[in-house]
Amino acid sequence: MSYAETLIPPQPAPREVMKPMTPARVVGYILVGVWVVLGALLVISVVNGWDPEKFARYGPRYLHGLWITLSLVFISVICGAILSLPLAVARMSKNRLLNALAYGYIYFFRGTPLLAQLFLVYYGLGIFRPQLEAVGIWWFFRDAWYCGLFAMTINTAAYQAEILRGAIESVPHGQHEAANALGIHKFIAFRKIIMPQALIVALRPYGNEIILLIKGSAVVAIITVLDLMGETRYAFSRTFDYQTYLWAAIFYLTIVEALRHLWAWFEARLTRHLKR
């Protein structure tokens, strides 16, 4: 027997204290029970209303719409990320003109609905058709898919710019001072010291923005883009079966859940050095 075991004899585990049943916990249990019942009814409705003929007929269209939705979101997120960097830098600039322009852009596209922006692009830019034809870009704005992509890109760029600006400003100022003391050029310090730390802070907001963009992409169906919601509207117009929208909701929920788990793994992987 060791010296420590002699002085400190083993103690039994502490008794588990039961949490008191408060009104808030009772309401929480009731709400969870309601959601469980609704989920069970939803599953029963899907099973009872299953129609193999409709599934065989409209299933490929749903998959095509899913591909359109994913491609729109992926390309708009990438293009928005590229556009958000100069916007964030201009937003933090001491130049009043650049700061004002970036602030105005972010304020407008974050303060107005994506649907309104989509209509402005799809219907509004047709007024300038002669000018757009003169510069050779009317082919882009006459296509509904490109208009949806453009509207989603400029919308998410505003949100990503604000996310990136907040993340960059959250990096301690001592990092900048240390880089200056070591004689590191500002551009290199920004790229190799500031940005990696800022992106770790921005990971979670970026994931939320992508999820919101996935759900917001359904508005492009209004301008005749046959994305997932567009194909759903087509199927409903032929069948008048409410389960067409139920399947669309299941598709969106699956996409969001898959992205949420993938982003959580990605975040845990990149921040593993911060775990204690």
N, C-alpha and C positions, 0 to 999 in steps of 0.2 A: 504494500500500500504506500502510495506516494505521500509526501509531506502535505501537498495541497488537498488530497482527499481526506487526510486526517483533520485538517483545520476546517475544511468546507465540505461537510457531508452532502451527498446528493439529496436534492429536494424534489418533491413531486411536482408534476406539471401544474400550472395554475388552473383553477377551475374555469371552465368556459362560462362567460357571463352572457345570459340571454338578453338580446336587445328588446327593450320594451315595445309593445304594440301601440304605436302612435297613430293618430288619425291620418297622417300623411302616408304611413306604410299601408294602412288599410285601403286608402284610395289608390295607391300604387298597385296593390294586389288585384283590386277590382278592375283597373284599367288593363293590366296584363291579361286577366281572365277574359275580358271583352275582346282583346286583340287575338287571343288564342281561338275563341269561338268564331270570330270573323275569318281567321285564317282557315279553320276547318271547313266552314261553309264555302269559302272560295275554292278549296280543293275539291269538295263534293260537287260544286257547280261545274268545275272544269271537267271532272270525270263523267258526270251525267250528260253534259252537253258535247262530249267529244264526237266530232264528225270526221271520219277518215277521208271522206271525199273532199271536204273543204280544206283539210290539211294538205292533201296531195295537190290540190289546185293552187292554193295561195301560199303554201310553205316556201316554194322557191322565190316568190315575190318578197316575202318577209326577209329571206336571206339576202336578196339583192338590196333591199332597203337598209338592212343592217350594215352591209358593206358601204353604202353611200354615206350613212351616218358616221361610221368610224373613219372613213377617208376624209370627210369634211372636218371632223373634230381634230384629227391628227395633223392635217396640213395647216389648219388655222392656228393650232397651238404652236407649231413650229414657227410659222411666219410671225405670229404675235410675239413670240419670245425674241425673235430677231429685232422686231420693231420696238419692243419694250426697253431694250438696253439704251439706245440713244434718247428715248423719252425720259427714262429715269435719270440719266446723266444731265439732260437739259433741265429736268425738274429740280435737281440739286445745284444747278449752276448759279453762280453769283451774277451772271448777266441777266438783267431784268427782262429783256426782250425774250430770250430763250426760255426763261423760267415762266413768263406769262403765257407764251405760246403752248408750252407743255402742260401747264396748269389748265388752260382753257380746253385743250384736247381731252385731258383726263376727266375734267369736270363734266364735259358734255357727254362723253360716251359712257361714263359711269352713272350719270344722272338721268339718262333717258333709256327707255326700254329697247331691248334688242329688236323687237318687232317693228318699232318706229324707225329704227336705223335701217332695217332691212327694206322697208317700204321706201325710205328716202333713196336708197341705192337703186332698187329695182325699178321703181316708178319715176323717181325724181330725176335721175340722170338721163332719162330719155329726152328730156327737154334740151339737153346739150348734144343731141345726136350728131348734128353737122360738125360741131367742134371735135367730138370724139372720133368721128370718121376721118376728119382732117389729119389727126395725129395717129390714126391707125390702131386705136384700141377699142373701137365700138364692138368688135367681135367678142371682146371680153364681157362687156356690160350688157349685151343683148341676150346672153345665156343665163338662165335662172340659177344654174349650179354655181357659176362663177360669181354671180351677185351674192348668193348665200355665203360662199367662201369669203368674199371680200368683207361683207358685213360682220361675219363672225370674227374675222382676223382683226379688224380695227376695233371691235368691241373688246376682245380678250387682251389686245395689246394695252389698252388703257388700264385694265385691272392688273395685268402682269407688271406694268411699269410701276404702279403704286406698291405692289408687293415687293418688287425688287428694290425700290427706293427705301422702303421701311427696313428691309433686311440689311442693306448697305449701311444705313445710318445706325443700325443696332450694333455694328462692329465697334468695339471700344476704340476711342481715339488714340489710345496708347499704341495700337498696332501701326497706325500711320506714323506716329512719332518714332517708333522703333525702326521702321523702314527708312525714314529720313536720316536717322542717326547712323544707319549702316550704309548710307549712300546709295540706296536702291532707287532706281528711276521710278517716278510716280506711276507710269503705265505698267511697268513690271510688277510693282507692289500691288497695284489694283488687280491685276490679272492673277497673280500667284498667291497673294496674301489675303486681300480683302474679299474678293469674289468667292473663293472657296468657303470662307466662313459665312458669308452672306447667304450663299445658296443653301447651306445647312439650315439656317434659320427660315428660309423661304420654302423649304420642302413641303411642309404641311399646308400652307396657304396655296401653293401651286396645285397640290392634289385637290383641294377644295374647288379651285377655279376650274380645273379640268372636268370635275364631276358636274359642276353647274353648267358648263358649256355643253356637256353631253345632253343634259336634260333640256337646255335652252335651244339646242339644235333642231328640236321638233318644229320650231316656227317656220323653217324653210319650206315645210310642206304647203304653206299658204301660197307660195309663189310657184307652185307646180313642180317642185323638186320631189322626186319619188324616193325620199329617204324612208326610214322605218315608219315614221308617222304618216308619210305620204302613201305608202303601200297599205298601211292600215286603213286609211280613209278610203282608198280604192276598194279594198276588200269589204268594208262595211257598206259602201254604196251598192255593192252587188248582192250582198247577203242579208243586210240589216240585222246582223247578229252581233250583240253587244260584246261577245267573247273575242271578237277581232281586236278590240281595244284592250281587253284583258291580256291577250297574248303580247300585245305591244308593251304593256306595263311590265310583264314578266321579262321581256327582252331587256328593257331599260334597267330593271332592277338587277338582272344578271350582269350586265355590263358594269354598272356602278359597283356592285359587290366585288367583282373580279378586279376592277381597278383599285378599289380600296385596299384589298388584301395585297395586291402587287405593290402599291405605294407604301404600305406599312412595312413590307419586307425590304423594299428599296431604302426606305428611311433607316430601318434598323441596321442594314448593311453599311450605309455610309456613316452612321453615327456610332458604330460599335466601339470606336476608340474613346468615346465619351462615357461609356458605361462603367460604373464602379461596382 
